[in-house]
Amino acid sequence: MVDNPVPEDDAGVREHPRYAQMFPVLTEEDIQRVRRFGRLSHFAVGECLYRAGSLCPGMFLILSGKVRIVGRDGLGHERVLHTYTQRGEFTSDVTQLSNKPAVVEPVLLVGGGNSAGQAAVFLAAHAEHVHLFIRGTSLEHSMSRYLTERIAVLPNVTVHTRVDLRALEGGARLERVYYRGAGGVEGCMTTHHLFVFIGAAPNTAWLATCGVQRDEKGFVLTGAEVPDAAPHVPSLQTSLEGVFAIGDVRSGSIKRVASAVGEGAAVVAQIHAVLAGMRGTCQPGTR
């Protein structure tokens, strides 16, 4: 936004000791070097370059004039988050300096587990407001304590309990969501950003005819969890000898990337052990 009559609110940003590092200014040599990658544009005073939630056309390099990043406070009043005034400055994220939401509209998260909690904490540093919908009465029943305590002190995170998401509405992008709250009360919320963290359903129905046993939820049984498994069966081997399962699809696994990576490393040794045993039982002249 260029030269809008909005109260300045970025004095603290400019006084930050690392301001020059976080908001570098290109030299004339740098400007000439990057010119061939862009195009020269002229904007009228007060013209909006882009709005929160819209696709940004890319970096804006200031050759002359002034560019302001404008946000809204909790009362809806506009305020300047940062102003670019020098030739050679270019648009960038001011969130890391101001510790205030910069250019992202309110977002909605659905889910009450740790994944939803981690996402809420992360998005709170970038979004104007984070709304969290859960079906239960409290996060304490489904989320780790360190996350619930963190969320409780974030001023721009609101937890909506006993809420079911009912429908979505929009055209080229999401415009609003419809929900049902406690007591069957219907409502709607305007938002362009929705994140869903409601767990996973394993896509393992195709294993029904393969002899690979699964639990009641469809996750693959491995190791000692397999009924009538041998005493020393590899922990990642399924009910079929030589067939292994790792990661989220495995019953009882911790649904985390790090855990899946660890299982992926561990299964290599188990596969080598099985192959070595197979080679040891092969007779000369057989395949």
C-alpha positions in Angstrom: 0.0 0.0 0.0 1.5 3.3 -1.1 1.2 6.5 1.0 -2.0 5.8 2.8 -2.8 8.1 5.7 -2.4 5.4 8.3 -0.8 5.8 11.8 2.9 4.7 11.8 3.7 1.7 14.0 7.1 0.5 12.8 9.4 2.7 14.9 10.4 -0.3 17.0 11.2 -2.3 13.9 13.7 0.3 12.6 15.4 0.5 16.0 16.0 -3.2 16.1 19.8 -3.9 16.2 19.5 -6.4 13.3 17.4 -4.2 11.1 20.1 -3.8 8.5 20.4 -7.6 8.3 16.7 -8.3 8.2 15.9 -5.5 5.7 19.0 -5.3 3.5 19.3 -2.6 0.8 20.6 -3.5 -2.6 23.5 -1.5 -4.0 23.3 0.2 -7.5 25.3 -2.7 -8.9 22.9 -5.2 -7.4 19.9 -3.3 -8.7 21.2 -3.3 -12.2 21.9 -7.1 -11.9 18.3 -8.0 -10.9 16.6 -5.6 -13.3 16.9 -8.2 -16.1 14.8 -10.6 -14.1 11.9 -8.2 -13.6 10.0 -5.4 -15.2 9.7 -1.7 -14.5 6.2 -0.7 -13.1 4.7 2.5 -11.9 2.0 2.7 -9.2 -0.3 5.5 -8.2 -0.3 7.0 -4.7 -2.6 4.8 -2.5 -2.6 1.9 -5.0 -2.7 -1.6 -3.4 0.1 -3.9 -4.6 -1.4 -7.0 -3.1 -3.7 -8.0 -0.3 -3.4 -10.6 2.4 -4.6 -14.0 1.2 -4.0 -13.2 -2.5 -1.3 -14.6 -4.7 1.7 -12.3 -4.4 3.1 -11.4 -7.9 6.7 -11.7 -6.5 9.3 -9.4 -4.9 8.9 -5.6 -5.3 12.2 -3.7 -5.5 11.9 0.0 -4.6 13.5 2.4 -7.0 11.7 5.5 -5.8 8.8 6.3 -3.6 7.4 4.7 -0.5 5.7 1.3 0.2 3.8 0.5 3.4 2.8 -2.8 4.8 -0.6 -2.2 6.5 -2.3 -4.5 8.9 -5.2 -4.3 11.4 -5.2 -4.4 15.2 -7.6 -6.3 17.4 -10.2 -3.5 17.0 -10.0 -3.5 13.3 -8.0 -0.2 13.0 -5.4 -0.1 10.3 -1.7 0.4 11.4 1.6 0.4 9.5 3.7 -2.6 10.2 6.6 -1.4 8.1 7.5 1.2 5.6 10.0 0.9 2.7 11.5 4.2 1.8 15.0 3.7 0.5 16.0 2.9 -3.1 17.2 -0.7 -3.2 14.9 -1.9 -0.4 12.6 -4.9 -1.4 9.5 -6.3 0.2 10.0 -9.0 2.8 8.4 -10.5 5.9 8.4 -8.2 8.9 7.0 -10.8 11.3 10.3 -11.9 12.5 11.2 -8.4 13.7 7.8 -7.2 15.0 6.6 -10.5 16.4 3.2 -9.5 15.0 1.2 -11.0 12.2 2.1 -9.3 8.9 0.3 -10.3 5.8 -1.8 -13.5 6.5 -5.5 -13.4 7.1 -7.3 -15.3 9.8 -7.0 -19.1 9.5 -9.1 -22.0 10.7 -7.7 -25.3 11.9 -9.8 -28.4 12.6 -8.5 -31.0 15.0 -7.5 -31.4 18.6 -4.4 -33.6 18.5 -0.7 -32.7 18.7 -0.4 -32.0 14.9 -3.2 -29.4 15.1 -1.6 -27.9 18.2 1.8 -27.6 16.6 0.2 -26.0 13.5 -1.7 -23.5 15.6 1.5 -22.4 17.4 3.3 -22.0 14.2 0.5 -20.2 12.3 -0.1 -17.8 15.3 3.3 -16.2 14.4 2.2 -15.4 10.9 -1.6 -15.1 10.9 -3.8 -12.3 12.1 -5.9 -14.8 14.1 -6.0 -18.6 14.4 -9.4 -20.4 15.1 -9.2 -24.0 16.3 -12.3 -26.2 16.0 -12.5 -29.3 18.2 -15.3 -31.7 18.9 -14.4 -32.3 22.5 -14.8 -30.0 25.5 -11.1 -29.4 26.1 -7.7 -29.8 24.5 -6.4 -31.4 27.6 -8.0 -34.7 26.6 -6.2 -35.1 23.3 -3.2 -32.8 23.2 0.1 -32.8 25.0 0.4 -30.4 28.0 3.2 -28.4 26.6 1.1 -27.5 23.6 -2.1 -26.7 25.5 -0.1 -24.4 27.8 1.5 -22.6 24.8 -1.9 -22.2 23.1 -3.5 -20.8 26.2 -1.1 -17.8 26.3 -1.3 -17.0 22.6 -3.5 -13.9 22.3 -4.5 -14.5 18.7 -5.6 -18.1 19.1 -9.2 -19.0 19.9 -10.2 -22.6 20.7 -13.8 -23.4 19.8 -15.0 -26.5 21.7 -17.9 -28.9 20.8 -17.9 -27.7 17.2 -18.5 -29.8 14.0 -17.6 -28.5 10.6 -20.6 -28.9 8.3 -19.9 -27.4 4.9 -17.6 -25.2 2.9 -18.5 -22.5 0.4 -16.5 -20.6 -2.1 -15.7 -20.1 -5.8 -12.1 -19.7 -7.0 -11.1 -20.0 -3.3 -12.6 -20.8 0.0 -14.9 -18.0 1.2 -16.7 -19.3 4.4 -17.3 -22.4 6.4 -20.5 -23.5 8.2 -20.4 -25.3 11.5 -22.6 -26.6 14.3 -21.8 -25.7 17.8 -22.8 -26.8 21.3 -26.6 -27.4 21.6 -27.0 -27.7 17.8 -26.5 -24.0 17.2 -25.6 -23.3 13.5 -23.1 -20.7 12.5 -20.7 -19.6 9.8 -17.3 -18.0 9.6 -15.5 -16.1 6.8 -12.1 -17.5 6.1 -9.9 -18.2 3.1 -7.5 -20.7 4.8 -8.5 -24.1 6.3 -6.2 -26.7 7.7 -7.6 -30.2 8.6 -5.9 -32.4 11.2 -8.4 -35.1 12.0 -6.2 -38.2 11.8 -5.6 -40.7 9.0 -7.4 -43.7 7.5 -5.0 -46.3 6.1 -5.5 -47.1 2.4 -4.9 -50.9 2.9 -8.2 -52.5 1.7 -6.3 -53.9 -1.2 -4.3 -56.1 1.2 -7.4 -58.1 2.1 -6.6 -60.7 -0.6 -2.9 -60.8 0.0 -2.8 -62.5 3.3 -1.4 -59.5 5.1 -3.3 -59.2 8.4 -4.5 -55.8 9.6 -6.1 -54.6 12.8 -9.7 -53.4 13.2 -8.8 -50.0 11.9 -7.0 -51.3 8.8 -3.4 -50.7 10.0 -1.0 -53.5 9.2 0.0 -55.9 12.0 3.7 -56.6 12.4 6.0 -58.5 14.7 4.6 -59.9 17.9 1.2 -58.2 17.2 0.5 -60.8 14.4 -1.6 -63.6 15.8 0.3 -66.8 16.3 3.6 -65.1 15.4 6.8 -67.0 15.8 8.8 -66.2 19.0 11.6 -64.4 17.3 9.8 -62.8 14.3 11.3 -59.5 13.1 9.4 -56.6 14.7 8.6 -55.0 11.4 7.6 -58.1 9.4 4.0 -58.6 8.6 2.1 -61.9 8.7 3.7 -62.8 5.4 7.4 -63.8 5.7 9.6 -61.4 3.9 7.0 -58.7 3.7 7.6 -55.7 5.9 5.6 -52.6 6.9 6.9 -49.3 8.3 5.7 -45.8 9.1 2.1 -44.7 9.5 0.6 -47.8 7.8 1.9 -50.0 10.6 -0.3 -50.8 13.6 1.0 -49.3 16.8 3.5 -47.0 15.1 4.1 -43.4 16.2 2.6 -41.2 13.4 5.6 -39.0 13.0 8.1 -38.4 10.2 11.1 -39.0 12.5 9.7 -42.3 13.6 9.0 -43.4 10.0 12.6 -42.6 9.1 13.9 -44.6 12.0 11.8 -47.6 11.1 13.0 -47.3 7.5 16.6 -47.6 8.7 15.8 -50.4 11.1 13.9 -52.5 8.5 17.0 -52.7 6.3 18.8 -54.8 8.9 15.8 -57.0 9.3 15.5 -57.5 5.6 19.2 -58.4 5.3 18.7 -61.0 8.1 15.8 -62.6 6.4 17.6 -62.7 3.1 20.7 -64.3 4.8 18.4 -66.9 6.3 16.9 -67.7 2.9 20.3 -68.1 1.4 21.4 -70.4 4.1 18.4 -72.8 3.5 18.9 -72.9 -0.3 20.3 -76.1 -1.6 22.9 -76.3 -4.4 21.3 -76.2 -7.8 18.0 -74.7 -6.6 16.6 -71.2 -7.2 
